[in-house]
Amino acid sequence: MLTVSLRCQCHGAACTGCGMSSSRIHGIDERQIHDLACHGFRVCLHANVRRFRCANLAFDRQTFAAPLSLAMPYQRRSQRLQKVHAQVGLALSGLPSARLLRHQNCVCKKAGYKTAA
């Protein structure tokens, strides 16, 4: 596995709830994001993302994380890897797509299906 460490360089960000800009740093979160394989190795990005304190006292949320352009909030896969998974899943569907993605060293969970009772 190839591990790449990333560090946020932003000095401020806009609150995701109210839109007010803030530069007061609250802390740092670490996110692990899986990306496309590189030369046969799985790639995992370790990103240190800054959390900021919202200056708007009327808003409920007090802290928020700086946006990361590699992945959507709460996603553990990069947008590039998500796109490949979607294309392969639509083309092959089910277990054949999971086998192909594992063969290409793309992170893929075992396919499971639930039937309606």
Sequence and secondary structure as in RCSB ss.txt:
>XXXX:A:sequence
MLTVSLRCQCHGAACTGCGMSSSRIHGIDERQIHDLACHGFRVCLHANVRRFRCANLAFDRQTFAAPLSLAMPYQ
RRSQRLQKVHAQVGLALSGLPSARLLRHQNCVCKKAGYKTAA
>XXXX:A:secstr
 EEEEEE   S EE TTT  EE  EEEEEEEEEEEEEETTEEEEEEEEEEEEE   TTSS  EEE   TTS TT 
SB HHHHHHHHHHHHHH HHHHHHHHHHTT            
